[in-house]
Every structure is written in structure tokens, then in C-alpha cells.
Amino acid sequence: MTTLTRTPTTALAPAGARPPVRTGAASPGALVGIELRKSLSTRSGRTLAAAAAIVAPAATLFIAAASPEGLDAVTGPIGVLGMLTGLLLLSLGVLSTAGEWTHRTVQTTYLLTPRRGRVLAAKAVAVALLGAALAAVSTALAAVVLLATEGGASWGGAGQAIGVAVAAGAVFAVIGAGAGAALANTPAALTSLYLVVLGVLPVVRTFKPAIGSKLDPAEAVLALAQDQAVQQSVLVLIGWVVVTLVAGAVVTRRRAVA
């Protein structure tokens, strides 16, 4: 005697219908977290992060040793220290974008997340957070050193100067990320940025001060820290962020990955 078993039938999709596909794309928060880990996953990234955290307190000790008569106010030195930290964080931003093209890891990155605009946005947010955090640590350590060595200096406006130094860390890191995405080559991006910021713009300021002050992000940080030319300085920093990110986004969308 044969026993018949009934096999459950599977509903068939109508002809021509496409089954639902799970994209598996990471959320914006997850992408930012991935990019944060990437920035600190390499030896160069960790070295730059450590250098950015200690450059300001180390420079503060040097300033204190070189000024036996003491400082009148701390806003100027804090602005200078914030600028120095920001200049180091330019490199961290460049590595986050140009480093992927230099080391060919960009193929894996865009295979997992094909929407390049999302990747660049996540990188910008990640380096901004990392830059602000490192600048905050660096500025806090520098403030402790100033308190210990420059007890007679005026601390009026120090809160604004510290805030500007922290914001500068985020801004310069994002500028580096945008420039790195645009040039897609780490040495070229680093050389170009530092040549412009430390070479060309100081010369422009010397011969054309009115023009140089409207272009120089380093001078903008110094002015903001001392509550000078606030509106112009903010516009200069915003302009650098917008121009570099837009250039990075446009070029990245058109560049072949292979």
C-alpha cells in the first residue's frame, strides 16, 4: 500500500514580476562609524591623531619657555595652537579620501556602498567629529599648561578662543577630505594644500593684504580666536569647506574606479 504525502505548494510570482531585493546598504550612522574606524585603522592615521592631540601642549611649553616675561592674554596663543592643530588635521582628512584611491581600497568601498555621495558625506562627518575631538583634547591640554605656566595672563575671551580652536579642527579635517577626494592622490593633495595655505596665501597677504585676508583659512582662525573680523572669517572657513567638498563630490562622481 502506497502512502501519498501532500507537498505544500509554493505560490509563484506572476510572470514578469521582479522579486523584492534587499539592498543591505548601511545606514548613515553606520557609515560614519565605519569611516571613523578606517581613519584610525592605519599606522599613519593613528600617528597623525596622536600628533594632533599633543602638538598644542608641546608648543605651549615652548612658548612659555621662550617668553620669560609672560603673556598678556591667552586668546592669541590659543588661536595659534588651534591653527597648528588644524593644519595637522588637514592631513588626516586627506588620508580619509585620497588614501583610498592611493591604496586601491576605494574599489571595495564603492562596491559595498555604490552611492559615492553617501560615502563622501560619511567621510566628511567622520573626519569632522574626529577633528573636533582631537582638537578639543589638544586645546584642553594646552589650556592646562597655560594655567600652570601663565598664571598672570588674562583669560578674557578664552572660552571663544577654545571654541574656535575646536571648530577649526573639524573644519580643517573636512577641507582635507574634500581636497583629497578631488585629487585622489595623497602626496598631490597634501603638497597642494600645504603649498597654498603655507606658501601662496602668506605671499598674497604680504602684497595684497585685503585679498589675502579674504582667502586665508589660517588667518581666519587667528582672527576668530581674538574676536576680530568675525563675519569675514566665518565666511572664509565656510567657503573653503564648500569649495573643497563640492570639488571632491563632482570629481569623485565622474572618476572611474577601476
N, C-alpha and C positions, 0 to 999 in steps of 0.2 A: 504494500500500500504506500503510495507516494503522498507525502505531506507537502502541500503547496504553501509557501510563505509569501506574504504580500510585501513587496518592496515599496517604501514610500516614494511617491513621485515628486520630482523637483520641478517647481514652476519655472518655465522657460521664459526668458525675456522676449518681448516682441521683436520681430525681425527688424534689424536696423537700429535697435536701441543700444546705447553705449552704457555699460555698467558703470556705477559710480566709482571714482578713483580717489583714493586718499592721497593728498599731496604730501603730507608728512613734513611740511615746512615748519621751521622753528618759529616760535613767537618772537616779537621784537625784544622782549626782555631776555629770552634765552639767547638770542643772537648777540645782544650786548654782553651777556655773561661769557659767551664763547670768546668774543673778541678781547675781553678783559684778560681771560686766561691766556690767550695767544700772546698778548703783549708782554706777559711776564713768563712765558714758557721758554724763551731763548736766553742764552747767556748775555747777549748784547742788551736785550730788553731789561733783564734784571740789573745789569751793571748801570745802565742809564737811570733806572729808577732809584737805585741806591745813591748814585752821584747827585741826582736832583734833590734828594732828601737831605744831603749833608753839605752841599755847596754853600748854602746861605749861612749856616752856623760857622763853617770854616772861614768864610770870607769875613764874617763879623769879628771873629777873633783877630784876623789880620788887620781889620780897620781899627779895632780897639788898640792894638799894639802900635799901629802907625800914627795914632792920634793921642799922644800923651796928655794934651791939653783938654781932651774930652769933646764930646759932641754937644751942640746947642739943642738939637731936636733929632728925633729918631725917624721922622717921616721920610726924609731923603734917603738915609741908608736902607730903610725897609723897601723903598721903591727900587733902589739899585739891586738889592738882593732878590726881589721878586722878578726883576728883569733878567738877572743871571739864571735863576731857576727856570724861567720861561724859555730862555734860549737853549738850555739843555733839553727841555721837553719838546722843542721843535723836532729833535732827532727821534724821540720816542714816537711822535706822530708819524714821521716819515717811515719808520720801520714798520708800523702797523699796516701801511698800504703798499708802499713801494717794495718793502721787503718780501711781500707775497709774490710779486712779479719777478723779483731778482732770484728768489729761490724756487720758483715754479710751483709753489703751493697754491697759487691762485686757481689752478685748474680744479683742484679738489674743492676749494671754497665755493666756486661758482657752479660746480656740479651738484653740490648739496643745496645751495641756495642760488638758483639761476637769476633771480631778480637782483641785478647789480646795484640798483639804487638802494635797496634794503640793506645790502651788505655795507655799502659806504656809509649810510646813515648810522648803522650799528657801530661801525668803527669810529665814527666821529663822536658819538655819545660815549663810547667806552673810553677813548683817549681823553675826552673832556673830564669824565669822572676821575680817571686815574691821574690826570694832570692836576686837577684841583686838590685831590687827596695828597699827592706828593708835595705840592706847593704849600698846603696847609701844615704838613709836618715840618717842612723846611722852615717856613716862616715862624712857626711856634718855637722851634729850637733856636732860631736866630733871636727871637724876642727874649727868650730866657737868657741868652748870652748878653744881650744888650742891657737887660736888667741888672745882671751881675757886674758888668764892666762899665756901664754908663749910667750910674745911679742919678747923676745930676742933670741928665738930658731931659728936655721937655717931651712929654708923651701926648701932647695935644694933637689930635688928628691921627693918632696911631691906629685907632680902630679902622678908619677908612683906608689907611695905607696897607694894613694887613689884609683887608678885604680885597683891595686891588691886586695885591701880590697873589692871593689865592685864585682870583678870577683870571689873572694873567697866565697862570699855569694851565688852566683849561683852554684859554684862547690860543696860546702858542702851540699847544699839542694838537688842536684842531687844524690850525694853519698848516702844521707839518703834515697831517694826514691828507689834507686837500692837495697840497703840493706833491706829496708822494704819489697820490692816485693819478695826478695829471702827468707826471713824468715817468712813472712806472720803473724807475731805476734809482736805487738807494744812493749811490755815490753822486749821481747827477742832481738829485733832489736836494741832498744835503749841501753840496757845493753851491748850487744856485741860491738856496735860501740864505745861507750864511754870507755869501758874497754880496747879495742885495742888502741884507739887514745890517751887516757889519762893515761892508765896504762901500757900496754905492750910495746908500742913503746918508751916511755921515758926510760924504763929499758933497752931496746935494745940499745938506743942511749948512755946510760951510759957505757955499757960494750962493745958494738960494734958500735962505732960512724960512721964508714964508711957504715955499713949496715943500721943503723937506719936512717941516712940522706937520704937514697935512698927509704925509705918506709914511712916516717912520713909526712902526708899532712900538719899538723900544722907548722912544721919546714919549709916546703916548702913555705908557705905563708909568714912567717917571713923573709926568705931569699930573696924572690922576692921583698918584700916591700923595702928592703935595697939594691936592685940590686946586689945580691950575688947568685952565683950558679944558674944562670937564667935557663940554658938549663935543668939541672938536676931537678930543682924544677918544671918546667913546665911538664916534663915527669912524675914526681911523681903524680901530680894532675890529669893529663890525665889518667894515669894508674889506679888510684882509680875510676875515673868516668867509664872507660871502663869495668873494672872487676866487679864492683857492678851492672852496668846496664845489662851486659851480663848474670851474675848470676841471676839477677832478671827476665830477659826475659826467660831464659831457664827453670827455676823452675816454673814460672807462667804458661808457656805453658803446662806443664805436671801435674800441680796440679788440682785435682778435685774441682769444685766449690761447689758442694752440700755437 
